[in-house]
Amino acid sequence: MSYTRDPVTEKRVSRLNPQNEWQVIEVPELRIIDQDLWDEVKARQAAHTKRRAKVETTDRNKLSSRRCVGGSTFCPACWNAGSAAVG
C-alpha cells in the first residue's frame, strides 16, 4: 500500500500497489488448518454453491425470506416445526 497527499484536501490517501508488485510468500508453519481439510471444505462449499444455483426461486421462497422468522419456528417442548400466526 502506498500513500499520497490529495492536492485539494491535503489529506493522506492510501492506494493499493499494482498486483504485479505484490510479494506473496507461503508460510505453511503459520497455518491454523491443514491443507487437506482446507481443500475438503472448499470443495464442499463449491458443491453447495452449484446446488443452490439450481434451486428455482418460487413465490414461497420469496415470501419466507421476507418474514421475520422465515418459517423457522419450533415448539420448545417437542421441537416440532411450526409457523407463527400474526394477528
N, CA, C and O atoms as a printed pandas DataFrame, in Angstrom:
     atom_number atom_name residue_name chain_id  residue_number  x_coord  y_coord  z_coord
0              1         N          MET        A               1    0.851   -1.156    0.000
1              2        CA          MET        A               1    0.000    0.000    0.000
2              3         C          MET        A               1    0.906    1.231    0.000
3              4         O          MET        A               1    1.925    1.284    0.690
4              5         N          SER        A               2    0.506    2.192   -0.781
5              6        CA          SER        A               2    1.277    3.430   -0.817
6              7         C          SER        A               2    0.367    4.592   -0.449
7              8         O          SER        A               2   -0.852    4.520   -0.606
8              9         N          TYR        A               3    0.968    5.643    0.035
9             10        CA          TYR        A               3    0.216    6.811    0.479
10            11         C          TYR        A               3    0.671    8.034   -0.300
11            12         O          TYR        A               3    1.864    8.237   -0.529
12            13         N          THR        A               4   -0.294    8.840   -0.699
13            14        CA          THR        A               4   -0.001   10.107   -1.368
14            15         C          THR        A               4   -0.900   11.174   -0.755
15            16         O          THR        A               4   -1.878   10.854   -0.079
16            17         N          ARG        A               5   -0.576   12.414   -0.987
17            18        CA          ARG        A               5   -1.393   13.516   -0.480
18            19         C          ARG        A               5   -2.308   14.013   -1.594
19            20         O          ARG        A               5   -1.889   14.189   -2.738
20            21         N          ASP        A               6   -3.557   14.232   -1.232
21            22        CA          ASP        A               6   -4.514   14.816   -2.163
22            23         C          ASP        A               6   -4.211   16.309   -2.221
23            24         O          ASP        A               6   -4.202   16.970   -1.182
24            25         N          PRO        A               7   -3.963   16.860   -3.418
25            26        CA          PRO        A               7   -3.593   18.276   -3.507
26            27         C          PRO        A               7   -4.713   19.228   -3.085
27            28         O          PRO        A               7   -4.433   20.344   -2.648
28            29         N          VAL        A               8   -5.943   18.819   -3.205
29            30        CA          VAL        A               8   -7.067   19.691   -2.862
30            31         C          VAL        A               8   -7.322   19.690   -1.361
31            32         O          VAL        A               8   -7.397   20.746   -0.733
32            33         N          THR        A               9   -7.455   18.488   -0.790
33            34        CA          THR        A               9   -7.801   18.393    0.631
34            35         C          THR        A               9   -6.575   18.324    1.527
35            36         O          THR        A               9   -6.670   18.535    2.736
36            37         N          GLU        A              10   -5.430   18.028    0.937
37            38        CA          GLU        A              10   -4.159   17.855    1.657
38            39         C          GLU        A              10   -4.210   16.693    2.652
39            40         O          GLU        A              10   -3.392   16.614    3.569
40            41         N          LYS        A              11   -5.171   15.799    2.462
41            42        CA          LYS        A              11   -5.248   14.612    3.303
42            43         C          LYS        A              11   -4.471   13.474    2.660
43            44         O          LYS        A              11   -4.305   13.427    1.441
44            45         N          ARG        A              12   -4.007   12.575    3.484
45            46        CA          ARG        A              12   -3.261   11.424    3.007
46            47         C          ARG        A              12   -4.245   10.390    2.452
47            48         O          ARG        A              12   -5.231   10.049    3.106
48            49         N          VAL        A              13   -3.970    9.898    1.246
49            50        CA          VAL        A              13   -4.838    8.938    0.573
50            51         C          VAL        A              13   -4.051    7.651    0.356
51            52         O          VAL        A              13   -2.928    7.674   -0.147
52            53         N          SER        A              14   -4.655    6.529    0.744
53            54        CA          SER        A              14   -3.984    5.248    0.549
54            55         C          SER        A              14   -4.404    4.632   -0.778
55            56         O          SER        A              14   -5.556    4.756   -1.193
56            57         N          ARG        A              15   -3.478    3.976   -1.429
57            58        CA          ARG        A              15   -3.732    3.292   -2.701
58            59         C          ARG        A              15   -3.036    1.942   -2.664
59            60         O          ARG        A              15   -1.915    1.810   -2.174
60            61         N          LEU        A              16   -3.739    0.933   -3.202
61            62        CA          LEU        A              16   -3.133   -0.384   -3.289
62            63         C          LEU        A              16   -2.047   -0.380   -4.354
63            64         O          LEU        A              16   -2.186    0.263   -5.394
64            65         N          ASN        A              17   -0.985   -1.088   -4.091
65            66        CA          ASN        A              17    0.064   -1.242   -5.093
66            67         C          ASN        A              17   -0.466   -2.119   -6.225
67            68         O          ASN        A              17   -1.370   -2.924   -6.001
68            69         N          PRO        A              18    0.070   -1.982   -7.421
69            70        CA          PRO        A              18   -0.347   -2.860   -8.515
70            71         C          PRO        A              18   -0.081   -4.322   -8.144
71            72         O          PRO        A              18    0.888   -4.632   -7.451
72            73         N          GLN        A              19   -0.945   -5.201   -8.611
73            74        CA          GLN        A              19   -0.842   -6.600   -8.224
74            75         C          GLN        A              19    0.483   -7.229   -8.671
75            76         O          GLN        A              19    0.965   -8.160   -8.025
76            77         N          ASN        A              20    1.066   -6.747   -9.745
77            78        CA          ASN        A              20    2.342   -7.322  -10.193
78            79         C          ASN        A              20    3.499   -6.961   -9.265
79            80         O          ASN        A              20    4.580   -7.538   -9.382
80            81         N          GLU        A              21    3.294   -6.017   -8.345
81            82        CA          GLU        A              21    4.330   -5.660   -7.373
82            83         C          GLU        A              21    4.138   -6.346   -6.022
83            84         O          GLU        A              21    4.977   -6.203   -5.133
84            85         N          TRP        A              22    3.042   -7.088   -5.860
85            86        CA          TRP        A              22    2.801   -7.782   -4.600
86            87         C          TRP        A              22    3.818   -8.884   -4.401
87            88         O          TRP        A              22    4.266   -9.506   -5.363
88            89         N          GLN        A              23    4.181   -9.124   -3.160
89            90        CA          GLN        A              23    5.069  -10.237   -2.816
90            91         C          GLN        A              23    4.274  -11.224   -1.979
91            92         O          GLN        A              23    3.905  -10.935   -0.841
92            93         N          VAL        A              24    4.016  -12.389   -2.551
93            94        CA          VAL        A              24    3.241  -13.420   -1.868
94            95         C          VAL        A              24    4.190  -14.526   -1.454
95            96         O          VAL        A              24    4.849  -15.141   -2.292
96            97         N          ILE        A              25    4.255  -14.772   -0.156
97            98        CA          ILE        A              25    5.150  -15.796    0.378
98            99         C          ILE        A              25    4.319  -16.750    1.230
99           100         O          ILE        A              25    3.670  -16.323    2.184
100          101         N          GLU        A              26    4.335  -18.022    0.896
101          102        CA          GLU        A              26    3.602  -19.000    1.695
102          103         C          GLU        A              26    4.439  -19.401    2.898
103          104         O          GLU        A              26    5.636  -19.667    2.792
104          105         N          VAL        A              27    3.766  -19.437    4.054
105          106        CA          VAL        A              27    4.418  -19.829    5.298
106          107         C          VAL        A              27    3.558  -20.931    5.933
107          108         O          VAL        A              27    2.712  -20.641    6.779
108          109         N          PRO        A              28    3.769  -22.191    5.533
109          110        CA          PRO        A              28    2.908  -23.282    5.988
110          111         C          PRO        A              28    2.914  -23.475    7.504
111          112         O          PRO        A              28    1.915  -23.939    8.054
112          113         N          GLU        A              29    3.984  -23.140    8.184
113          114        CA          GLU        A              29    4.038  -23.351    9.630
114          115         C          GLU        A              29    3.109  -22.403   10.392
115          116         O          GLU        A              29    2.859  -22.616   11.579
116          117         N          LEU        A              30    2.594  -21.362    9.735
117          118        CA          LEU        A              30    1.675  -20.442   10.395
118          119         C          LEU        A              30    0.201  -20.784   10.139
119          120         O          LEU        A              30   -0.693  -20.083   10.612
120          121         N          ARG        A              31   -0.044  -21.852    9.396
121          122        CA          ARG        A              31   -1.419  -22.243    9.103
122          123         C          ARG        A              31   -2.114  -22.754   10.351
123          124         O          ARG        A              31   -1.511  -23.423   11.190
124          125         N          ILE        A              32   -3.387  -22.427   10.457
125          126        CA          ILE        A              32   -4.201  -22.913   11.563
126          127         C          ILE        A              32   -4.876  -24.219   11.159
127          128         O          ILE        A              32   -5.068  -25.106   11.991
128          129         N          ILE        A              33   -5.237  -24.338    9.875
129          130        CA          ILE        A              33   -5.922  -25.514    9.347
130          131         C          ILE        A              33   -5.006  -26.172    8.329
131          132         O          ILE        A              33   -4.414  -25.498    7.486
132          133         N          ASP        A              34   -4.891  -27.508    8.413
133          134        CA          ASP        A              34   -4.021  -28.197    7.460
134          135         C          ASP        A              34   -4.621  -28.157    6.049
135          136         O          ASP        A              34   -5.830  -27.980    5.898
136          137         N          GLN        A              35   -3.807  -28.315    5.043
137          138        CA          GLN        A              35   -4.197  -28.141    3.646
138          139         C          GLN        A              35   -5.277  -29.130    3.218
139          140         O          GLN        A              35   -6.170  -28.763    2.454
140          141         N          ASP        A              36   -5.218  -30.369    3.688
141          142        CA          ASP        A              36   -6.206  -31.369    3.297
142          143         C          ASP        A              36   -7.613  -30.957    3.739
143          144         O          ASP        A              36   -8.564  -31.050    2.964
144          145         N          LEU        A              37   -7.737  -30.505    4.984
145          146        CA          LEU        A              37   -9.028  -30.065    5.484
146          147         C          LEU        A              37   -9.508  -28.834    4.725
147          148         O          LEU        A              37  -10.691  -28.727    4.399
148          149         N          TRP        A              38   -8.608  -27.912    4.446
149          150        CA          TRP        A              38   -8.942  -26.699    3.705
150          151         C          TRP        A              38   -9.503  -27.058    2.323
151          152         O          TRP        A              38  -10.533  -26.522    1.913
152          153         N          ASP        A              39   -8.831  -27.956    1.614
153          154        CA          ASP        A              39   -9.274  -28.361    0.281
154          155         C          ASP        A              39  -10.631  -29.049    0.338
155          156         O          ASP        A              39  -11.476  -28.828   -0.530
156          157         N          GLU        A              40  -10.845  -29.883    1.357
157          158        CA          GLU        A              40  -12.115  -30.582    1.519
158          159         C          GLU        A              40  -13.269  -29.600    1.741
159          160         O          GLU        A              40  -14.338  -29.743    1.146
160          161         N          VAL        A              41  -13.047  -28.620    2.587
161          162        CA          VAL        A              41  -14.084  -27.626    2.865
162          163         C          VAL        A              41  -14.369  -26.789    1.631
163          164         O          VAL        A              41  -15.533  -26.531    1.326
164          165         N          LYS        A              42  -13.349  -26.363    0.919
165          166        CA          LYS        A              42  -13.544  -25.548   -0.283
166          167         C          LYS        A              42  -14.311  -26.329   -1.346
167          168         O          LYS        A              42  -15.146  -25.749   -2.041
168          169         N          ALA        A              43  -14.051  -27.629   -1.491
169          170        CA          ALA        A              43  -14.783  -28.463   -2.443
170          171         C          ALA        A              43  -16.244  -28.565   -2.030
171          172         O          ALA        A              43  -17.137  -28.514   -2.875
172          173         N          ARG        A              44  -16.488  -28.706   -0.742
173          174        CA          ARG        A              44  -17.867  -28.793   -0.242
174          175         C          ARG        A              44  -18.606  -27.475   -0.458
175          176         O          ARG        A              44  -19.781  -27.476   -0.825
176          177         N          GLN        A              45  -17.929  -26.358   -0.233
177          178        CA          GLN        A              45  -18.551  -25.058   -0.466
178          179         C          GLN        A              45  -18.902  -24.873   -1.941
179          180         O          GLN        A              45  -19.969  -24.355   -2.270
180          181         N          ALA        A              46  -18.008  -25.293   -2.820
181          182        CA          ALA        A              46  -18.264  -25.172   -4.258
182          183         C          ALA        A              46  -19.464  -26.025   -4.668
183          184         O          ALA        A              46  -20.289  -25.586   -5.469
184          185         N          ALA        A              47  -19.566  -27.240   -4.124
185          186        CA          ALA        A              47  -20.694  -28.111   -4.440
186          187         C          ALA        A              47  -21.993  -27.498   -3.934
187          188         O          ALA        A              47  -23.019  -27.574   -4.610
188          189         N          HIS        A              48  -21.958  -26.895   -2.760
189          190        CA          HIS        A              48  -23.154  -26.261   -2.194
190          191         C          HIS        A              48  -23.583  -25.070   -3.041
191          192         O          HIS        A              48  -24.776  -24.859   -3.259
192          193         N          THR        A              49  -22.627  -24.300   -3.514
193          194        CA          THR        A              49  -22.929  -23.135   -4.340
194          195         C          THR        A              49  -23.571  -23.573   -5.655
195          196         O          THR        A              49  -24.538  -22.959   -6.106
196          197         N          LYS        A              50  -23.040  -24.630   -6.273
197          198        CA          LYS        A              50  -23.606  -25.124   -7.525
198          199         C          LYS        A              50  -25.022  -25.641   -7.312
199          200         O          LYS        A              50  -25.917  -25.386   -8.118
200          201         N          ARG        A              51  -25.215  -26.375   -6.209
201          202        CA          ARG        A              51  -26.529  -26.937   -5.913
202          203         C          ARG        A              51  -27.536  -25.812   -5.646
203          204         O          ARG        A              51  -28.682  -25.886   -6.088
204          205         N          ARG        A              52  -27.111  -24.785   -4.933
205          206        CA          ARG        A              52  -28.010  -23.677   -4.602
206          207         C          ARG        A              52  -28.387  -22.888   -5.849
207          208         O          ARG        A              52  -29.496  -22.361   -5.933
208          209         N          ALA        A              53  -27.489  -22.803   -6.807
209          210        CA          ALA        A              53  -27.770  -22.070   -8.039
210          211         C          ALA        A              53  -28.858  -22.759   -8.857
211          212         O          ALA        A              53  -29.547  -22.100   -9.636
212          213         N          LYS        A              54  -29.027  -24.074   -8.694
213          214        CA          LYS        A              54  -30.016  -24.823   -9.453
214          215         C          LYS        A              54  -31.422  -24.686   -8.883
215          216         O          LYS        A              54  -32.394  -24.969   -9.583
216          217         N          VAL        A              55  -31.553  -24.254   -7.620
217          218        CA          VAL        A              55  -32.865  -24.147   -6.982
218          219         C          VAL        A              55  -33.607  -22.950   -7.563
219          220         O          VAL        A              55  -33.110  -21.824   -7.558
220          221         N          GLU        A              56  -34.803  -23.220   -8.062
221          222        CA          GLU        A              56  -35.600  -22.126   -8.616
222          223         C          GLU        A              56  -36.206  -21.301   -7.490
223          224         O          GLU        A              56  -36.565  -21.829   -6.438
224          225         N          THR        A              57  -36.311  -20.032   -7.723
225          226        CA          THR        A              57  -36.940  -19.155   -6.736
226          227         C          THR        A              57  -38.439  -19.190   -6.972
227          228         O          THR        A              57  -38.921  -18.762   -8.022
228          229         N          THR        A              58  -39.164  -19.692   -6.010
229          230        CA          THR        A              58  -40.617  -19.754   -6.111
230          231         C          THR        A              58  -41.214  -18.637   -5.268
231          232         O          THR        A              58  -40.511  -17.946   -4.530
232          233         N          ASP        A              59  -42.510  -18.477   -5.393
233          234        CA          ASP        A              59  -43.183  -17.454   -4.591
234          235         C          ASP        A              59  -43.030  -17.763   -3.103
235          236         O          ASP        A              59  -42.899  -16.845   -2.293
236          237         N          ARG        A              60  -43.044  -19.039   -2.737
237          238        CA          ARG        A              60  -42.907  -19.413   -1.329
238          239         C          ARG        A              60  -41.521  -19.046   -0.810
239          240         O          ARG        A              60  -41.393  -18.566    0.316
240          241         N          ASN        A              61  -40.491  -19.264   -1.609
241          242        CA          ASN        A              61  -39.134  -18.889   -1.193
242          243         C          ASN        A              61  -39.037  -17.385   -0.968
243          244         O          ASN        A              61  -38.432  -16.940    0.007
244          245         N          LYS        A              62  -39.624  -16.612   -1.854
245          246        CA          LYS        A              62  -39.579  -15.158   -1.724
246          247         C          LYS        A              62  -40.315  -14.710   -0.464
247          248         O          LYS        A              62  -39.850  -13.835    0.266
248          249         N          LEU        A              63  -41.480  -15.330   -0.221
249          250        CA          LEU        A              63  -42.304  -14.940    0.908
250          251         C          LEU        A              63  -41.625  -15.257    2.235
251          252         O          LEU        A              63  -41.616  -14.425    3.142
252          253         N          SER        A              64  -41.057  -16.454    2.353
253          254        CA          SER        A              64  -40.467  -16.842    3.636
254          255         C          SER        A              64  -39.222  -16.032    3.958
255          256         O          SER        A              64  -38.910  -15.832    5.131
256          257         N          SER        A              65  -38.506  -15.564    2.947
257          258        CA          SER        A              65  -37.305  -14.783    3.232
258          259         C          SER        A              65  -37.645  -13.374    3.703
259          260         O          SER        A              65  -36.810  -12.714    4.322
260          261         N          ARG        A              66  -38.866  -12.902    3.417
261          262        CA          ARG        A              66  -39.255  -11.569    3.857
262          263         C          ARG        A              66  -39.827  -11.570    5.262
263          264         O          ARG        A              66  -39.869  -10.525    5.912
264          265         N          ARG        A              67  -40.261  -12.705    5.732
265          266        CA          ARG        A              67  -40.844  -12.774    7.064
266          267         C          ARG        A              67  -39.757  -12.678    8.119
267          268         O          ARG        A              67  -38.595  -13.007    7.883
268          269         N          CYS        A              68  -40.167  -12.222    9.271
269          270        CA          CYS        A              68  -39.211  -12.055   10.366
270          271         C          CYS        A              68  -38.600  -13.381   10.790
271          272         O          CYS        A              68  -37.386  -13.474   10.970
272          273         N          VAL        A              69  -39.426  -14.407   10.950
273          274        CA          VAL        A              69  -38.899  -15.699   11.410
274          275         C          VAL        A              69  -38.631  -16.636   10.255
275          276         O          VAL        A              69  -37.982  -17.663   10.452
276          277         N          GLY        A              70  -39.097  -16.332    9.070
277          278        CA          GLY        A              70  -38.780  -17.109    7.889
278          279         C          GLY        A              70  -39.280  -18.532    7.924
279          280         O          GLY        A              70  -38.714  -19.385    7.240
280          281         N          GLY        A              71  -40.332  -18.837    8.699
281          282        CA          GLY        A              71  -40.861  -20.191    8.762
282          283         C          GLY        A              71  -40.015  -21.131    9.583
283          284         O          GLY        A              71  -40.202  -22.344    9.498
284          285         N          SER        A              72  -39.090  -20.619   10.376
285          286        CA          SER        A              72  -38.182  -21.451   11.155
286          287         C          SER        A              72  -38.522  -21.409   12.635
287          288         O          SER        A              72  -37.654  -21.142   13.466
288          289         N          THR        A              73  -39.775  -21.671   12.969
289          290        CA          THR        A              73  -40.143  -21.686   14.373
290          291         C          THR        A              73  -40.309  -23.118   14.846
291          292         O          THR        A              73  -40.722  -23.986   14.077
292          293         N          PHE        A              74  -39.991  -23.367   16.101
293          294        CA          PHE        A              74  -40.061  -24.697   16.672
294          295         C          PHE        A              74  -40.729  -24.631   18.034
295          296         O          PHE        A              74  -40.599  -23.649   18.765
296          297         N          CYS        A              75  -41.446  -25.702   18.360
297          298        CA          CYS        A              75  -42.057  -25.818   19.678
298          299         C          CYS        A              75  -40.950  -26.125   20.677
299          300         O          CYS        A              75  -40.214  -27.093   20.481
300          301         N          PRO        A              76  -40.802  -25.336   21.744
301          302        CA          PRO        A              76  -39.725  -25.582   22.694
302          303         C          PRO        A              76  -39.906  -26.874   23.488
303          304         O          PRO        A              76  -38.938  -27.392   24.044
304          305         N          ALA        A              77  -41.125  -27.402   23.549
305          306        CA          ALA        A              77  -41.362  -28.620   24.313
306          307         C          ALA        A              77  -41.018  -29.867   23.508
307          308         O          ALA        A              77  -40.382  -30.784   24.027
308          309         N          CYS        A              78  -41.435  -29.908   22.235
309          310        CA          CYS        A              78  -41.235  -31.145   21.452
310          311         C          CYS        A              78  -40.350  -30.950   20.229
311          312         O          CYS        A              78  -40.053  -31.931   19.548
312          313         N          TRP        A              79  -39.915  -29.733   19.917
313          314        CA          TRP        A              79  -39.055  -29.374   18.788
314          315         C          TRP        A              79  -39.679  -29.675   17.428
315          316         O          TRP        A              79  -38.965  -29.847   16.440
316          317         N          ASN        A              80  -41.011  -29.740   17.376
317          318        CA          ASN        A              80  -41.682  -29.883   16.078
318          319         C          ASN        A              80  -41.709  -28.525   15.383
319          320         O          ASN        A              80  -41.862  -27.487   16.026
320          321         N          ALA        A              81  -41.559  -28.551   14.073
321          322        CA          ALA        A              81  -41.591  -27.313   13.297
322          323         C          ALA        A              81  -42.999  -26.773   13.254
323          324         O          ALA        A              81  -43.965  -27.537   13.242
324          325         N          GLY        A              82  -43.120  -25.476   13.230
325          326        CA          GLY        A              82  -44.434  -24.851   13.180
326          327         C          GLY        A              82  -44.339  -23.522   12.482
327          328         O          GLY        A              82  -43.311  -23.186   11.894
328          329         N          SER        A              83  -45.407  -22.773   12.547
329          330        CA          SER        A              83  -45.380  -21.444   11.954
330          331         C          SER        A              83  -46.046  -20.480   12.920
331          332         O          SER        A              83  -46.906  -20.866   13.712
332          333         N          ALA        A              84  -45.648  -19.250   12.845
333          334        CA          ALA        A              84  -46.173  -18.235   13.752
334          335         C          ALA        A              84  -47.382  -17.581   13.114
335          336         O          ALA        A              84  -47.350  -17.212   11.940
336          337         N          ALA        A              85  -48.429  -17.439   13.872
337          338        CA          ALA        A              85  -49.627  -16.757   13.392
338          339         C          ALA        A              85  -49.584  -15.315   13.877
339          340         O          ALA        A              85  -49.412  -15.056   15.068
340          341         N          VAL        A              86  -49.739  -14.401   12.967
341          342        CA          VAL        A              86  -49.717  -12.976   13.308
342          343         C          VAL        A              86  -51.157  -12.482   13.234
343          344         O          VAL        A              86  -51.842  -12.678   12.231
344          345         N          GLY        A              87  -51.604  -11.840   14.306
345          346        CA          GLY        A              87  -52.976  -11.414   14.219
346          347         C          GLY        A              87  -53.403  -10.539   15.306
347          348         O          GLY        A              87  -54.557  -10.111   15.338
